[in-house]
Amino acid sequence: MSQSKTAHRAGLKSVLTLGVGLTALTAVQLPALAQETTAEEEAPRTLQTVTITATKREQTLQDVPVAVSVVDDEVIDKAEIIDLGDLQSLVPSLRVSQNQSSANTTFSIRGFGNGSNNAGIEPSVGVFIDGVYRSRSAAQIGDLPNIQRVEVLRGPQSTLFGKNASAGVISIVTRQPEFTQSGSIEASVGNYNSVRLAGDITGPISEKVAYSLAANYNSRDGYADDLATGTDVNQRNRYGFRGQLLIEPTEDLSFRIIGDFDKIDEVCCVAGNVVNGPTGAAVMAVGGMLDAENPYSYEVYNNFNSDNDIENSGLSVQADYDMGWANLTSITAYRNSSLSANQDSDFTSADLLGRNSTETDIDTFTQELRLTSTGDGAVDWMVGAFYFDESVSIDNQILYGDDIRGYIDILSSNLLTGLEPVIFSVAPGTFFQPGQGMTEEFGQDNTAFSLFGTVDYHLTDRLTATLGLNYTQDNKDAFGRIVSTDAFSAIDLNALSPFISQATLGGLLIQAGVDPTDQVAVGTFASNFPTVFATMQATAAGAPGALQTLQFFPQFVGFPNAVESGSTNDSDTSYTLRLAYDLTDNINVYGSYATGFKASSWNLSRDSRPTPAGYATSSSAV
């Protein structure tokens, strides 16, 4: 059963593509339920006009010539919208995809976006909650209580929001504290032992100060079964708290202070086996299991749980001052987002990879100043400045597990064991030991500022021209330190290729009962069994290449280095041009052209980083 607070208003909106917006306000006559009705009951019921702040001033949806979709609190309640991932069922052109972990969530608008597996890359779709920018998806996906509405703007929006948002913006607005005591509570249960609790309370502290407190809890068993560990996978375990103070010293001045904390602690995410290749038999030979060639399987095998622990917290202060001729707004915010995850990335119950962990910590400070006109003349304007300061710290490890050596011996048909003393001058079993692998450390300091503004010139009562400008300066300083302890991956197999081929052929001949040092015996065997000997030669020739495929963790080149400075300094001026015309009181058409900008990013991972050999080649070409 569930109980929820009644929404205050509802809106009906339809947005057409190609820059044409249409909003219809529809009257609905309710049937009489009794012979006697009051005058109020006889009056038509009309859907109230939706008010939004997409253009940084309160306007009705009808008056906003921007490609925007609005989901209000009533729709959120009825559609059971829990987090941003659920919004894609209601908002056209919005897609939300979850990847390897809970934190790796991608937002795309009109097909434009970028992956979230790399903390060095900011998303192309900007997410703002009560005007505060959330720079990474791990800080965006938690459940949000007490939502008033969600506005999804399509296309570049830097002239309105300051921060780069080249693909679009998701702006979430929560209810501010009220001076009337009220509250709500919601509880629901479902399958997989799902339990959801949410509640809020608001009221006055004094004549000039109001408060609100909200909390939410979301728990659910996983819908996939790990048959090896006995754990449910893809579960839900999330909770959060949010407190607000609204201070109004005078009629013209107000402060809104918001503090929040949310946590996600889940076993996620299930991965099915698409192709059972030649390694599948080796996995099973060392005692591992997998649900072969079943990409939609909800039964998996892992030797440890893939945990995701995400914490987000922040404090923001918004000040609004009505100066009569304009409104001055300041939003100051500090946020922290931390991710701790460890994944069984071989996705089998064999202990091939004993650890694939990441510890990410992101501290973000933002400051926005905005001045918005309040006149009713021919010109409306808004100017602002935005400052962004962020530090990113990442520590990763990917290490071999206890079954790795047996797995490699099976894949190489014990070739490596035979070559270790002969070619590499080490004892058999030296390579591929548990705990060997790669340790990485990355960091980035990012500062950016922008000046932005828009001007709406009302050419007539129905025709409005808009110009928006944004100048952005973005500076990044990054580093990467990557250390591989995988001894086998550090060997230059190209230099040893002739010796490996010769030793491999000798070993095959010995298995066939032929002394490889006796040339007469070898020649006789080749004459008597030409096909077998040709196969031996081909196997020996391919041995160096086969061994190179087992060099999983080569030493990568860190940065800064002679080729990569680790620093970038970007600047850009973007703009928006728009012409809007009200055909009728309920229909407007508009055409717009906008440019966007996304600063360069540093790859804070080993992906695509050069090996020393590749680095030497690129260095010589510079």
RAVEN-V611318 format. One record per backbone hydrogen bond with DSSP energy under -0.5 kcal/mol. NH is the residue of the N-H (numbers start at 0). CO is the residue of the C=O. E is the energy in kcal/mol with one decimal. If there is no record, write none. Layout:
BEGIN
nh=(NH | NH)
co=(CO | CO)
e=(E | E)
END
This chain:
BEGIN
nh=(13 | 15 | 15 | 19 | 20 | 20 | 21 | 22 | 25 | 27 | 29 | 36 | 41 | 42 | 44 | 45 | 46 | 51 | 54 | 55 | 58 | 60 | 62 | 63 | 64 | 65 | 67 | 68 | 70 | 71 | 72 | 73 | 75 | 76 | 77 | 78 | 79 | 80 | 81 | 85 | 86 | 86 | 87 | 88 | 89 | 90 | 91 | 93 | 94 | 96 | 98 | 98 | 103 | 104 | 105 | 107 | 108 | 109 | 110 | 111 | 118 | 120 | 121 | 122 | 125 | 125 | 126 | 127 | 128 | 129 | 129 | 131 | 133 | 134 | 138 | 139 | 140 | 143 | 147 | 148 | 149 | 150 | 151 | 152 | 152 | 153 | 154 | 156 | 159 | 160 | 161 | 162 | 166 | 167 | 168 | 169 | 170 | 170 | 171 | 171 | 172 | 174 | 177 | 181 | 183 | 185 | 187 | 189 | 193 | 193 | 194 | 195 | 196 | 197 | 198 | 199 | 200 | 201 | 202 | 204 | 205 | 209 | 210 | 211 | 212 | 213 | 214 | 215 | 216 | 217 | 218 | 219 | 220 | 222 | 222 | 223 | 224 | 225 | 226 | 226 | 227 | 229 | 232 | 233 | 234 | 235 | 237 | 238 | 239 | 240 | 241 | 242 | 243 | 244 | 245 | 246 | 246 | 247 | 249 | 253 | 254 | 255 | 256 | 256 | 257 | 258 | 259 | 260 | 261 | 262 | 263 | 264 | 265 | 267 | 267 | 272 | 272 | 273 | 276 | 279 | 281 | 282 | 283 | 284 | 285 | 286 | 287 | 291 | 293 | 293 | 296 | 299 | 302 | 306 | 306 | 307 | 308 | 309 | 309 | 310 | 311 | 312 | 313 | 314 | 315 | 316 | 317 | 318 | 318 | 319 | 320 | 321 | 322 | 322 | 324 | 326 | 327 | 328 | 328 | 329 | 330 | 331 | 332 | 333 | 334 | 335 | 336 | 337 | 338 | 339 | 340 | 341 | 342 | 344 | 346 | 348 | 351 | 353 | 353 | 354 | 356 | 357 | 358 | 359 | 360 | 361 | 362 | 363 | 364 | 365 | 366 | 367 | 368 | 369 | 370 | 371 | 372 | 373 | 379 | 381 | 382 | 383 | 384 | 385 | 386 | 387 | 388 | 389 | 390 | 391 | 392 | 393 | 394 | 395 | 396 | 397 | 398 | 399 | 400 | 402 | 403 | 403 | 406 | 407 | 408 | 409 | 410 | 411 | 412 | 413 | 414 | 417 | 418 | 419 | 420 | 421 | 422 | 423 | 425 | 429 | 434 | 435 | 437 | 438 | 439 | 440 | 441 | 442 | 443 | 444 | 445 | 446 | 447 | 448 | 449 | 450 | 451 | 452 | 453 | 454 | 455 | 456 | 456 | 457 | 457 | 458 | 458 | 459 | 463 | 464 | 465 | 466 | 467 | 468 | 469 | 470 | 471 | 472 | 473 | 474 | 475 | 476 | 477 | 478 | 479 | 480 | 482 | 484 | 485 | 486 | 489 | 489 | 490 | 492 | 495 | 496 | 499 | 500 | 501 | 502 | 503 | 504 | 505 | 506 | 507 | 508 | 509 | 510 | 511 | 512 | 513 | 515 | 517 | 518 | 521 | 522 | 523 | 524 | 525 | 526 | 527 | 528 | 532 | 533 | 534 | 535 | 536 | 537 | 538 | 539 | 540 | 541 | 542 | 542 | 545 | 546 | 547 | 548 | 549 | 550 | 551 | 555 | 556 | 557 | 558 | 559 | 560 | 564 | 567 | 569 | 571 | 573 | 575 | 576 | 577 | 578 | 579 | 580 | 581 | 582 | 582 | 583 | 587 | 588 | 589 | 590 | 592 | 594 | 601 | 603 | 604 | 608 | 611 | 614 | 615 | 616 | 617 | 618 | 619 | 620 | 621 | 621)
co=(21 | 13 | 19 | 16 | 18 | 587 | 13 | 585 | 23 | 44 | 27 | 34 | 37 | 38 | 27 | 43 | 25 | 58 | 56 | 52 | 51 | 49 | 59 | 60 | 62 | 63 | 65 | 151 | 149 | 69 | 147 | 8 | 71 | 72 | 73 | 74 | 76 | 75 | 79 | 82 | 82 | 83 | 84 | 85 | 86 | 86 | 89 | 90 | 107 | 105 | 100 | 103 | 100 | 102 | 96 | 94 | 111 | 92 | 92 | 108 | 116 | 117 | 119 | 134 | 123 | 167 | 133 | 169 | 131 | 127 | 171 | 128 | 126 | 132 | 135 | 136 | 136 | 81 | 172 | 172 | 70 | 170 | 68 | 150 | 168 | 66 | 166 | 164 | 156 | 156 | 157 | 160 | 123 | 123 | 152 | 125 | 150 | 168 | 127 | 169 | 148 | 145 | 210 | 201 | 199 | 197 | 195 | 193 | 189 | 190 | 218 | 187 | 216 | 185 | 214 | 183 | 212 | 181 | 210 | 208 | 208 | 245 | 202 | 243 | 200 | 241 | 198 | 239 | 196 | 237 | 194 | 235 | 191 | 232 | 233 | 232 | 297 | 230 | 224 | 299 | 299 | 225 | 223 | 266 | 266 | 219 | 217 | 262 | 215 | 260 | 213 | 258 | 211 | 256 | 209 | 244 | 254 | 207 | 252 | 319 | 246 | 317 | 244 | 254 | 315 | 242 | 313 | 240 | 311 | 238 | 309 | 236 | 307 | 265 | 305 | 290 | 293 | 271 | 274 | 276 | 277 | 278 | 279 | 280 | 281 | 283 | 282 | 289 | 272 | 290 | 293 | 224 | 347 | 304 | 341 | 265 | 339 | 263 | 307 | 337 | 261 | 335 | 259 | 333 | 257 | 331 | 255 | 316 | 329 | 253 | 327 | 251 | 320 | 325 | 322 | 371 | 320 | 326 | 369 | 318 | 367 | 316 | 365 | 314 | 363 | 312 | 361 | 310 | 359 | 308 | 357 | 306 | 355 | 342 | 343 | 288 | 349 | 351 | 398 | 398 | 396 | 340 | 394 | 338 | 392 | 336 | 390 | 334 | 388 | 332 | 386 | 330 | 384 | 328 | 382 | 326 | 380 | 324 | 455 | 453 | 370 | 451 | 368 | 449 | 366 | 447 | 364 | 445 | 362 | 443 | 360 | 441 | 358 | 439 | 356 | 437 | 354 | 435 | 351 | 350 | 350 | 400 | 402 | 403 | 404 | 405 | 406 | 407 | 409 | 408 | 411 | 413 | 414 | 415 | 416 | 417 | 418 | 418 | 419 | 426 | 399 | 432 | 397 | 482 | 395 | 480 | 393 | 478 | 391 | 476 | 389 | 474 | 387 | 472 | 385 | 470 | 383 | 468 | 381 | 466 | 379 | 454 | 464 | 377 | 455 | 456 | 462 | 462 | 579 | 456 | 577 | 454 | 575 | 452 | 573 | 450 | 571 | 448 | 569 | 446 | 567 | 444 | 565 | 442 | 558 | 440 | 438 | 436 | 436 | 484 | 485 | 486 | 487 | 490 | 491 | 493 | 495 | 496 | 497 | 498 | 499 | 500 | 501 | 502 | 503 | 504 | 505 | 506 | 507 | 509 | 508 | 513 | 514 | 516 | 517 | 518 | 519 | 520 | 521 | 522 | 523 | 524 | 528 | 529 | 530 | 531 | 532 | 533 | 534 | 535 | 536 | 537 | 538 | 539 | 541 | 542 | 543 | 544 | 546 | 547 | 549 | 553 | 609 | 555 | 479 | 563 | 563 | 562 | 475 | 473 | 471 | 469 | 467 | 592 | 465 | 590 | 463 | 588 | 461 | 580 | 586 | 586 | 20 | 580 | 18 | 578 | 576 | 574 | 119 | 601 | 602 | 605 | 554 | 610 | 611 | 612 | 613 | 614 | 615 | 616 | 617 | 618)
e=(-1.1 | -0.5 | -1.0 | -0.9 | -0.5 | -0.5 | -1.2 | -1.0 | -0.6 | -3.5 | -0.6 | -0.5 | -1.5 | -0.9 | -1.8 | -0.5 | -1.4 | -3.0 | -0.5 | -2.0 | -2.3 | -2.2 | -1.0 | -1.1 | -0.8 | -1.7 | -1.5 | -2.3 | -2.5 | -0.5 | -1.5 | -0.5 | -2.3 | -2.2 | -2.4 | -2.7 | -0.9 | -2.3 | -0.7 | -1.3 | -0.5 | -1.0 | -0.6 | -1.5 | -2.4 | -2.1 | -0.6 | -1.5 | -2.6 | -2.3 | -0.5 | -3.1 | -0.7 | -1.7 | -3.2 | -2.5 | -2.3 | -2.2 | -0.6 | -1.9 | -0.6 | -1.8 | -0.6 | -0.8 | -0.7 | -2.3 | -0.7 | -2.7 | -2.4 | -0.5 | -3.2 | -1.6 | -3.0 | -0.6 | -1.4 | -2.0 | -1.1 | -0.9 | -2.7 | -1.9 | -2.3 | -3.2 | -2.9 | -0.6 | -2.8 | -2.7 | -2.0 | -1.4 | -1.5 | -2.3 | -1.8 | -2.4 | -2.2 | -0.9 | -2.2 | -3.0 | -3.4 | -0.6 | -3.3 | -0.6 | -2.7 | -2.2 | -0.5 | -2.4 | -2.5 | -3.4 | -2.2 | -1.8 | -0.9 | -0.9 | -3.0 | -2.6 | -2.8 | -2.4 | -2.2 | -2.4 | -2.2 | -2.8 | -1.9 | -3.5 | -2.1 | -2.5 | -2.8 | -1.8 | -2.5 | -2.4 | -2.3 | -2.1 | -3.0 | -3.1 | -2.7 | -2.5 | -3.1 | -0.5 | -0.6 | -1.8 | -3.1 | -2.5 | -0.9 | -2.6 | -0.5 | -2.2 | -3.2 | -2.0 | -1.3 | -2.5 | -2.8 | -1.9 | -2.1 | -3.1 | -2.4 | -2.8 | -2.6 | -2.2 | -3.0 | -0.6 | -3.0 | -3.0 | -0.9 | -2.2 | -2.9 | -2.9 | -2.7 | -0.5 | -2.6 | -2.6 | -2.1 | -2.3 | -2.5 | -2.8 | -2.7 | -2.3 | -2.2 | -0.7 | -1.9 | -0.7 | -0.5 | -0.6 | -1.3 | -1.6 | -0.6 | -2.3 | -2.0 | -1.9 | -1.3 | -1.5 | -2.5 | -1.3 | -1.8 | -0.7 | -1.9 | -2.6 | -0.9 | -1.0 | -1.4 | -2.2 | -2.6 | -3.0 | -0.5 | -2.3 | -2.5 | -2.2 | -1.9 | -2.3 | -2.5 | -2.6 | -2.7 | -0.5 | -2.9 | -2.5 | -2.6 | -2.9 | -0.8 | -2.7 | -1.2 | -3.1 | -2.9 | -0.5 | -3.1 | -2.5 | -2.3 | -2.5 | -2.5 | -2.3 | -2.8 | -2.7 | -2.5 | -2.7 | -2.8 | -2.6 | -2.2 | -1.7 | -2.0 | -1.6 | -1.5 | -1.6 | -1.7 | -0.6 | -1.2 | -1.4 | -2.4 | -2.4 | -2.4 | -2.7 | -2.7 | -2.7 | -2.2 | -2.9 | -3.0 | -2.5 | -2.2 | -2.2 | -2.5 | -2.6 | -3.1 | -2.6 | -2.5 | -1.6 | -2.6 | -2.3 | -2.3 | -2.9 | -2.6 | -2.5 | -2.8 | -3.0 | -2.5 | -2.8 | -2.2 | -2.8 | -2.4 | -2.7 | -2.1 | -2.1 | -2.0 | -2.3 | -2.3 | -3.2 | -2.8 | -2.5 | -0.5 | -1.2 | -1.9 | -2.3 | -2.4 | -1.8 | -2.2 | -2.4 | -1.1 | -2.8 | -2.1 | -1.7 | -1.8 | -2.0 | -0.6 | -0.6 | -3.1 | -1.5 | -2.0 | -1.5 | -1.9 | -2.0 | -2.6 | -2.9 | -2.6 | -2.4 | -2.4 | -1.9 | -2.0 | -2.7 | -3.0 | -2.2 | -2.5 | -2.1 | -2.3 | -2.2 | -2.4 | -2.1 | -2.4 | -2.4 | -3.6 | -0.6 | -3.3 | -3.3 | -0.6 | -1.3 | -1.1 | -1.8 | -2.8 | -2.7 | -3.0 | -2.1 | -2.5 | -2.5 | -2.2 | -2.9 | -2.7 | -2.6 | -3.2 | -3.1 | -2.3 | -2.3 | -3.5 | -2.1 | -3.1 | -3.1 | -2.9 | -3.2 | -0.7 | -1.2 | -0.7 | -0.7 | -1.5 | -1.3 | -0.8 | -0.9 | -2.4 | -2.3 | -2.2 | -2.6 | -2.4 | -2.3 | -2.2 | -2.2 | -2.1 | -2.3 | -2.2 | -2.0 | -1.1 | -1.7 | -2.9 | -0.7 | -1.6 | -0.9 | -2.2 | -2.6 | -2.6 | -2.1 | -2.4 | -2.1 | -2.4 | -2.4 | -2.6 | -2.3 | -2.0 | -2.1 | -2.4 | -2.3 | -2.4 | -2.5 | -2.5 | -1.9 | -0.7 | -0.7 | -2.4 | -2.4 | -1.7 | -1.2 | -1.4 | -1.7 | -1.7 | -0.5 | -2.4 | -0.5 | -1.7 | -0.6 | -3.3 | -0.5 | -2.3 | -3.1 | -1.9 | -2.5 | -2.3 | -3.0 | -2.0 | -2.4 | -2.9 | -3.2 | -1.9 | -0.9 | -1.2 | -1.9 | -0.9 | -2.8 | -1.2 | -2.2 | -2.8 | -2.4 | -0.5 | -1.2 | -1.5 | -2.2 | -0.9 | -2.8 | -2.3 | -1.8 | -2.3 | -2.6 | -2.0 | -1.0 | -0.7 | -0.8)
END
